[in-house]
Amino acid sequence: MPILCALVAALSLAATAATVMAWNDLLIRDAVFNMVKGPAAMVYAGLGALVVRRARNPIGWFLLGDGGFLAIMALSSAYAVRGVSHPGTLPAAAAAGLLAQWSFVPVVTGVAFMLLLFPIGTLPSRRWRPVAALELVATAITLVGVAVQPGLVGLPAPGGTSATVVNPFGVTRSALCPPPS
């Protein structure tokens, strides 16, 4: 667990540094929002580590995971904005933008699971198991959908307006159903 906290802290610091480097390429609101993600990730991870260590509650692991995915989102968003704004300077900028967009899904899922498990770390009753299973299935479908959806990804993710990049893994209709020859 200390290794996970250190990893989240390192990713958060790298995200903050990357945001500072991409500051001139970002709109002010996007830059400020991306700067907040790094410290928020460290708060989530620190609180998660505390909950896991003191209370041995599974909610702490979800907090740790949310912190990690927030840090990944902030770092890959800043990296993608910098790479898209200065073509050829950073490799795989479009893929980093997709990673930023994709990492938003586990953050939302983690918060939803925390609400399901609150306060004691278990589902309220066995009747809630289908709800948890449905949430897992919906998350998996959403992760695949975000990865293959054609179109533009707004940066910084989610929904930023400083830059856009075409989803490099987007599947178009012509790729699924080629025209007859």
LUMZA-308177 format. One record per residue (C-alpha): residue number from 1; chain; z, x, y; residue in three letters. Coordinates in Angstrom, 3 decimals, always signed. Layout:
N
@resi = NUM, chain = A, z = Z, x = X, y = Y, resn = Ala
...
! end
This chain:
181
@resi = 1, chain = A, z = +0.000, x = +0.000, y = +0.000, resn = Met
@resi = 2, chain = A, z = +0.658, x = +2.800, y = +2.531, resn = Pro
@resi = 3, chain = A, z = -2.825, x = +4.082, y = +1.736, resn = Ile
@resi = 4, chain = A, z = -4.315, x = +0.684, y = +2.583, resn = Leu
@resi = 5, chain = A, z = -2.430, x = +0.585, y = +5.881, resn = Cys
@resi = 6, chain = A, z = -3.620, x = +4.095, y = +6.719, resn = Ala
@resi = 7, chain = A, z = -7.193, x = +3.120, y = +5.853, resn = Leu
@resi = 8, chain = A, z = -7.034, x = +0.050, y = +8.101, resn = Val
@resi = 9, chain = A, z = -5.550, x = +2.175, y = +10.901, resn = Ala
@resi = 10, chain = A, z = -8.320, x = +4.764, y = +10.537, resn = Ala
@resi = 11, chain = A, z = -11.008, x = +2.075, y = +10.542, resn = Leu
@resi = 12, chain = A, z = -9.400, x = +0.435, y = +13.583, resn = Ser
@resi = 13, chain = A, z = -9.301, x = +3.685, y = +15.523, resn = Leu
@resi = 14, chain = A, z = -12.914, x = +4.403, y = +14.567, resn = Ala
@resi = 15, chain = A, z = -13.857, x = +0.885, y = +15.676, resn = Ala
@resi = 16, chain = A, z = -12.162, x = +1.409, y = +19.031, resn = Thr
@resi = 17, chain = A, z = -13.943, x = +4.738, y = +19.518, resn = Ala
@resi = 18, chain = A, z = -17.295, x = +3.232, y = +18.507, resn = Ala
@resi = 19, chain = A, z = -16.780, x = +0.334, y = +20.921, resn = Thr
@resi = 20, chain = A, z = -16.045, x = +2.770, y = +23.752, resn = Val
@resi = 21, chain = A, z = -19.245, x = +4.671, y = +22.901, resn = Met
@resi = 22, chain = A, z = -21.257, x = +1.420, y = +22.849, resn = Ala
@resi = 23, chain = A, z = -19.537, x = +0.014, y = +25.963, resn = Trp
@resi = 24, chain = A, z = -22.591, x = +0.291, y = +28.231, resn = Asn
@resi = 25, chain = A, z = -24.735, x = -1.530, y = +25.659, resn = Asp
@resi = 26, chain = A, z = -22.312, x = -4.461, y = +25.372, resn = Leu
@resi = 27, chain = A, z = -21.747, x = -7.429, y = +27.638, resn = Leu
@resi = 28, chain = A, z = -18.239, x = -7.321, y = +29.095, resn = Ile
@resi = 29, chain = A, z = -16.953, x = -10.285, y = +27.070, resn = Arg
@resi = 30, chain = A, z = -18.390, x = -8.822, y = +23.849, resn = Asp
@resi = 31, chain = A, z = -16.923, x = -5.399, y = +24.594, resn = Ala
@resi = 32, chain = A, z = -13.472, x = -6.795, y = +25.311, resn = Val
@resi = 33, chain = A, z = -13.565, x = -9.020, y = +22.223, resn = Phe
@resi = 34, chain = A, z = -14.591, x = -6.074, y = +20.035, resn = Asn
@resi = 35, chain = A, z = -11.846, x = -3.901, y = +21.558, resn = Met
@resi = 36, chain = A, z = -9.248, x = -6.525, y = +20.613, resn = Val
@resi = 37, chain = A, z = -10.359, x = -6.552, y = +16.958, resn = Lys
@resi = 38, chain = A, z = -9.074, x = -3.010, y = +16.280, resn = Gly
@resi = 39, chain = A, z = -5.465, x = -3.578, y = +17.362, resn = Pro
@resi = 40, chain = A, z = -5.529, x = -7.054, y = +15.782, resn = Ala
@resi = 41, chain = A, z = -6.550, x = -5.482, y = +12.479, resn = Ala
@resi = 42, chain = A, z = -3.637, x = -3.055, y = +12.648, resn = Met
@resi = 43, chain = A, z = -1.204, x = -5.888, y = +13.452, resn = Val
@resi = 44, chain = A, z = -2.500, x = -7.949, y = +10.527, resn = Tyr
@resi = 45, chain = A, z = -2.258, x = -4.989, y = +8.153, resn = Ala
@resi = 46, chain = A, z = +1.189, x = -3.949, y = +9.365, resn = Gly
@resi = 47, chain = A, z = +2.536, x = -7.453, y = +9.072, resn = Leu
@resi = 48, chain = A, z = +0.934, x = -7.770, y = +5.632, resn = Gly
@resi = 49, chain = A, z = +2.543, x = -4.551, y = +4.440, resn = Ala
@resi = 50, chain = A, z = +5.902, x = -5.745, y = +5.714, resn = Leu
@resi = 51, chain = A, z = +5.571, x = -9.110, y = +3.937, resn = Val
@resi = 52, chain = A, z = +4.503, x = -7.480, y = +0.674, resn = Val
@resi = 53, chain = A, z = +7.262, x = -4.879, y = +0.786, resn = Arg
@resi = 54, chain = A, z = +10.132, x = -7.093, y = +1.912, resn = Arg
@resi = 55, chain = A, z = +9.320, x = -10.531, y = +0.550, resn = Ala
@resi = 56, chain = A, z = +6.919, x = -9.644, y = -2.281, resn = Arg
@resi = 57, chain = A, z = +4.847, x = -12.588, y = -1.121, resn = Asn
@resi = 58, chain = A, z = +1.088, x = -12.705, y = -1.903, resn = Pro
@resi = 59, chain = A, z = +0.427, x = -13.830, y = +1.652, resn = Ile
@resi = 60, chain = A, z = +1.023, x = -10.212, y = +2.663, resn = Gly
@resi = 61, chain = A, z = -1.977, x = -9.083, y = +0.606, resn = Trp
@resi = 62, chain = A, z = -4.156, x = -11.629, y = +2.388, resn = Phe
@resi = 63, chain = A, z = -2.905, x = -10.303, y = +5.738, resn = Leu
@resi = 64, chain = A, z = -3.728, x = -6.756, y = +4.636, resn = Leu
@resi = 65, chain = A, z = -7.199, x = -7.853, y = +3.543, resn = Gly
@resi = 66, chain = A, z = -7.832, x = -9.720, y = +6.776, resn = Asp
@resi = 67, chain = A, z = -6.819, x = -6.634, y = +8.736, resn = Gly
@resi = 68, chain = A, z = -9.217, x = -4.504, y = +6.724, resn = Gly
@resi = 69, chain = A, z = -12.121, x = -6.894, y = +7.158, resn = Phe
@resi = 70, chain = A, z = -11.419, x = -7.235, y = +10.901, resn = Leu
@resi = 71, chain = A, z = -11.539, x = -3.448, y = +11.230, resn = Ala
@resi = 72, chain = A, z = -14.798, x = -3.303, y = +9.241, resn = Ile
@resi = 73, chain = A, z = -16.247, x = -6.067, y = +11.420, resn = Met
@resi = 74, chain = A, z = -15.348, x = -4.264, y = +14.654, resn = Ala
@resi = 75, chain = A, z = -16.603, x = -0.871, y = +13.494, resn = Leu
@resi = 76, chain = A, z = -19.874, x = -2.090, y = +12.034, resn = Ser
@resi = 77, chain = A, z = -20.503, x = -4.316, y = +15.082, resn = Ser
@resi = 78, chain = A, z = -20.128, x = -1.435, y = +17.524, resn = Ala
@resi = 79, chain = A, z = -22.194, x = +0.851, y = +15.262, resn = Tyr
@resi = 80, chain = A, z = -24.968, x = -1.749, y = +15.007, resn = Ala
@resi = 81, chain = A, z = -25.060, x = -2.434, y = +18.740, resn = Val
@resi = 82, chain = A, z = -25.324, x = +1.271, y = +19.491, resn = Arg
@resi = 83, chain = A, z = -28.002, x = +1.775, y = +16.839, resn = Gly
@resi = 84, chain = A, z = -30.062, x = -1.235, y = +17.923, resn = Val
@resi = 85, chain = A, z = -29.800, x = -0.361, y = +21.627, resn = Ser
@resi = 86, chain = A, z = -30.924, x = +3.217, y = +20.987, resn = His
@resi = 87, chain = A, z = -33.479, x = +3.033, y = +18.166, resn = Pro
@resi = 88, chain = A, z = -33.601, x = +6.012, y = +15.851, resn = Gly
@resi = 89, chain = A, z = -30.168, x = +7.368, y = +16.780, resn = Thr
@resi = 90, chain = A, z = -28.144, x = +5.787, y = +13.976, resn = Leu
@resi = 91, chain = A, z = -29.399, x = +5.043, y = +10.471, resn = Pro
@resi = 92, chain = A, z = -29.143, x = +1.556, y = +8.969, resn = Ala
@resi = 93, chain = A, z = -28.079, x = -0.168, y = +12.185, resn = Ala
@resi = 94, chain = A, z = -29.490, x = -3.501, y = +10.992, resn = Ala
@resi = 95, chain = A, z = -27.559, x = -3.257, y = +7.720, resn = Ala
@resi = 96, chain = A, z = -24.386, x = -2.489, y = +9.686, resn = Ala
@resi = 97, chain = A, z = -24.995, x = -5.591, y = +11.785, resn = Gly
@resi = 98, chain = A, z = -25.333, x = -7.664, y = +8.635, resn = Leu
@resi = 99, chain = A, z = -22.123, x = -6.128, y = +7.264, resn = Leu
@resi = 100, chain = A, z = -20.350, x = -7.144, y = +10.467, resn = Ala
@resi = 101, chain = A, z = -21.630, x = -10.703, y = +10.145, resn = Gln
@resi = 102, chain = A, z = -20.860, x = -10.796, y = +6.417, resn = Trp
@resi = 103, chain = A, z = -17.282, x = -9.514, y = +6.824, resn = Ser
@resi = 104, chain = A, z = -16.368, x = -12.541, y = +8.935, resn = Phe
@resi = 105, chain = A, z = -16.470, x = -14.756, y = +5.828, resn = Val
@resi = 106, chain = A, z = -13.574, x = -13.014, y = +3.998, resn = Pro
@resi = 107, chain = A, z = -11.481, x = -13.139, y = +7.174, resn = Val
@resi = 108, chain = A, z = -11.826, x = -16.916, y = +7.386, resn = Val
@resi = 109, chain = A, z = -11.249, x = -17.278, y = +3.635, resn = Thr
@resi = 110, chain = A, z = -8.105, x = -15.149, y = +3.842, resn = Gly
@resi = 111, chain = A, z = -6.673, x = -17.341, y = +6.575, resn = Val
@resi = 112, chain = A, z = -7.505, x = -20.477, y = +4.574, resn = Ala
@resi = 113, chain = A, z = -5.803, x = -19.073, y = +1.468, resn = Phe
@resi = 114, chain = A, z = -2.741, x = -18.133, y = +3.499, resn = Met
@resi = 115, chain = A, z = -2.498, x = -21.739, y = +4.609, resn = Leu
@resi = 116, chain = A, z = -2.788, x = -22.901, y = +0.996, resn = Leu
@resi = 117, chain = A, z = -0.056, x = -20.514, y = -0.171, resn = Leu
@resi = 118, chain = A, z = +2.312, x = -20.892, y = +2.759, resn = Phe
@resi = 119, chain = A, z = +5.346, x = -20.554, y = +2.794, resn = Pro
@resi = 120, chain = A, z = +6.429, x = -19.289, y = -0.632, resn = Ile
@resi = 121, chain = A, z = +3.205, x = -17.664, y = -1.839, resn = Gly
@resi = 122, chain = A, z = +2.187, x = -20.234, y = -4.441, resn = Thr
@resi = 123, chain = A, z = +0.152, x = -23.398, y = -4.392, resn = Leu
@resi = 124, chain = A, z = +2.220, x = -26.518, y = -3.644, resn = Pro
@resi = 125, chain = A, z = +1.522, x = -27.895, y = -7.124, resn = Ser
@resi = 126, chain = A, z = -0.890, x = -27.557, y = -10.031, resn = Arg
@resi = 127, chain = A, z = -3.036, x = -30.298, y = -8.513, resn = Arg
@resi = 128, chain = A, z = -4.068, x = -27.833, y = -5.791, resn = Trp
@resi = 129, chain = A, z = -5.797, x = -25.494, y = -8.260, resn = Arg
@resi = 130, chain = A, z = -9.175, x = -27.260, y = -7.942, resn = Pro
@resi = 131, chain = A, z = -8.941, x = -26.865, y = -4.168, resn = Val
@resi = 132, chain = A, z = -8.336, x = -23.126, y = -4.538, resn = Ala
@resi = 133, chain = A, z = -11.170, x = -22.830, y = -7.055, resn = Ala
@resi = 134, chain = A, z = -13.500, x = -24.771, y = -4.763, resn = Leu
@resi = 135, chain = A, z = -12.588, x = -22.458, y = -1.911, resn = Glu
@resi = 136, chain = A, z = -13.456, x = -19.415, y = -4.018, resn = Leu
@resi = 137, chain = A, z = -16.796, x = -20.903, y = -5.059, resn = Val
@resi = 138, chain = A, z = -17.599, x = -21.902, y = -1.475, resn = Ala
@resi = 139, chain = A, z = -16.753, x = -18.388, y = -0.309, resn = Thr
@resi = 140, chain = A, z = -19.031, x = -16.795, y = -2.906, resn = Ala
@resi = 141, chain = A, z = -21.901, x = -19.108, y = -1.976, resn = Ile
@resi = 142, chain = A, z = -21.348, x = -18.441, y = +1.725, resn = Thr
@resi = 143, chain = A, z = -21.295, x = -14.660, y = +1.193, resn = Leu
@resi = 144, chain = A, z = -24.624, x = -14.801, y = -0.633, resn = Val
@resi = 145, chain = A, z = -26.046, x = -17.215, y = +1.951, resn = Gly
@resi = 146, chain = A, z = -25.100, x = -14.992, y = +4.887, resn = Val
@resi = 147, chain = A, z = -26.613, x = -11.971, y = +3.153, resn = Ala
@resi = 148, chain = A, z = -30.008, x = -13.550, y = +2.426, resn = Val
@resi = 149, chain = A, z = -30.406, x = -15.945, y = +5.368, resn = Gln
@resi = 150, chain = A, z = -33.512, x = -15.000, y = +7.349, resn = Pro
@resi = 151, chain = A, z = -33.311, x = -14.747, y = +11.099, resn = Gly
@resi = 152, chain = A, z = -31.399, x = -12.885, y = +13.744, resn = Leu
@resi = 153, chain = A, z = -27.842, x = -11.589, y = +13.549, resn = Val
@resi = 154, chain = A, z = -25.956, x = -11.749, y = +16.848, resn = Gly
@resi = 155, chain = A, z = -24.021, x = -8.608, y = +17.696, resn = Leu
@resi = 156, chain = A, z = -21.171, x = -7.911, y = +17.929, resn = Pro
@resi = 157, chain = A, z = -20.467, x = -10.232, y = +15.045, resn = Ala
@resi = 158, chain = A, z = -19.659, x = -13.019, y = +14.817, resn = Pro
@resi = 159, chain = A, z = -21.830, x = -14.688, y = +17.409, resn = Gly
@resi = 160, chain = A, z = -22.079, x = -11.951, y = +20.011, resn = Gly
@resi = 161, chain = A, z = -24.897, x = -11.956, y = +22.535, resn = Thr
@resi = 162, chain = A, z = -25.157, x = -8.290, y = +23.479, resn = Ser
@resi = 163, chain = A, z = -27.829, x = -7.521, y = +20.891, resn = Ala
@resi = 164, chain = A, z = -29.650, x = -9.132, y = +18.024, resn = Thr
@resi = 165, chain = A, z = -31.162, x = -7.677, y = +14.905, resn = Val
@resi = 166, chain = A, z = -33.303, x = -9.192, y = +12.191, resn = Val
@resi = 167, chain = A, z = -31.406, x = -9.618, y = +8.930, resn = Asn
@resi = 168, chain = A, z = -32.793, x = -6.784, y = +6.776, resn = Pro
@resi = 169, chain = A, z = -32.033, x = -8.666, y = +3.557, resn = Phe
@resi = 170, chain = A, z = -33.178, x = -12.087, y = +4.747, resn = Gly
@resi = 171, chain = A, z = -35.321, x = -13.898, y = +2.229, resn = Val
@resi = 172, chain = A, z = -38.184, x = -15.893, y = +3.688, resn = Thr
@resi = 173, chain = A, z = -39.937, x = -18.793, y = +2.062, resn = Arg
@resi = 174, chain = A, z = -43.065, x = -16.700, y = +1.566, resn = Ser
@resi = 175, chain = A, z = -41.035, x = -14.193, y = -0.446, resn = Ala
@resi = 176, chain = A, z = -39.738, x = -16.959, y = -2.714, resn = Leu
@resi = 177, chain = A, z = -42.976, x = -18.917, y = -3.051, resn = Cys
@resi = 178, chain = A, z = -46.019, x = -16.712, y = -2.407, resn = Pro
@resi = 179, chain = A, z = -49.157, x = -18.620, y = -1.475, resn = Pro
@resi = 180, chain = A, z = -51.581, x = -19.236, y = -4.332, resn = Pro
@resi = 181, chain = A, z = -54.400, x = -16.764, y = -4.579, resn = Ser
! end
